[in-house]
Amino acid sequence: MKTATIASGQDDEAALRREIVALGPWFHNLRIGGQQTAPDHFLGDYPAFKFARFESAIPADLSGKTVLDIGCNAGFYSIEMKRRGAAEVIGIDSDDRYLAQARFAADTLGFQGISFENLSVYDVGKLGRRFDIVIFMGVLYHLRHPLLALDLIRQHVAGDLLLFQTMQQGPPDVLQVPDDHPFHVPGTSRPPSFFDNPAYPRMHFIEKKFANDWTNWWAPNSACSQAMLRAAGFTVEMQPEEEVYLCRIGPVPYAEWMGSPAVYPAFGPQEEKRP
Ligand SMILES: C[S@@+](CC[C@H](N)C(=O)[O-])C[C@H]1O[C@@H](n2cnc3c(N)ncnc32)[C@H](O)[C@@H]1O
């Protein structure tokens, strides 16, 4: 009898392993039934080690809150938000293979009430509603149009908090930029030197691959991440980790310009005001 129980336990373990392998390769190293989904991840125990650095910045009790996890991958952050009691969690991603992993992980770990949908960040308007917390982690630098994505998030789905992370390159320093930039250094024909300063908001364009991945298009420096968030209408409240920003919705600068039908057809200036 005992032998049979041990044998069936081993069978279950092997079956789980087979399912995990069949759904791979995994980017999120999740722990499911005592097994890791990506134990040899090139970044280490990702994203658990990263989350440990900033998890205290997020309210421990999310009862009654709604969460949208954009670029959810295998659902690590969606599951963590549900673990904190969020009333509703929606994870969206543009890759069905990751969504299959997320559904499997949430089901097997017993987290009901998370829905995972194939939806691009560019289409968040289709959700037709706002969320208390929007998570936009690790996606910006994969996009060809990163500022458009932030604008769309602000316009359509951000209801209060935005948890944002991007890969960054360059120094962590942030240059205070003037309200206006003169074309020339006054009294000369020389261009101003702001742009030579590595702490000036700067987005590095990666034409070829980065880390063997052609989907890495951009690498902002820290000043640029913060400037882009402000430009899209978010106020940075906290930087709990070098690459992570906790933001709240704020005024949208130049909303009238963005409301121009020729530029962003759907971006009406009605609820946004220039600060
Ligand atoms: C580096 S992973 C980050 C995953 C997770 N958010 C995290 O921080 O660990 C980037 C994820 O963004 C997804 N993604 C890429 N482009 C997207 C888009 N246009 N809309 C939605 N998701 C996208 C990818 O499929 C992938 O799952």
The ligand as a Gaussian input file, in Angstrom:
#p B3LYP/6-31G(d) Opt

LIG

0 1
 C       10.391000      40.833000     -20.203000
 S        8.773000      40.145000     -20.168000
 C        8.183000      40.884000     -18.656000
 C        7.205000      40.015000     -17.969000
 C        6.681000      40.505000     -16.628000
 N        5.857000      41.680000     -16.768000
 C        7.824000      40.779000     -15.702000
 O        8.105000      41.930000     -15.366000
 O        8.449000      39.805000     -15.286000
 C        7.899000      41.071000     -21.397000
 C        6.483000      40.568000     -21.628000
 O        5.791000      41.550000     -22.409000
 C        5.037000      40.880000     -23.377000
 N        4.782000      41.845000     -24.466000
 C        5.622000      42.256000     -25.449000
 N        5.023000      43.125000     -26.254000
 C        3.765000      43.277000     -25.783000
 C        2.645000      44.045000     -26.193000
 N        2.696000      44.822000     -27.280000
 N        1.522000      43.983000     -25.463000
 C        1.444000      43.172000     -24.373000
 N        2.459000      42.418000     -23.947000
 C        3.611000      42.464000     -24.629000
 C        5.887000      39.688000     -23.773000
 O        5.150000      38.682000     -24.426000
 C        6.420000      39.275000     -22.423000
 O        5.574000      38.369000     -21.775000

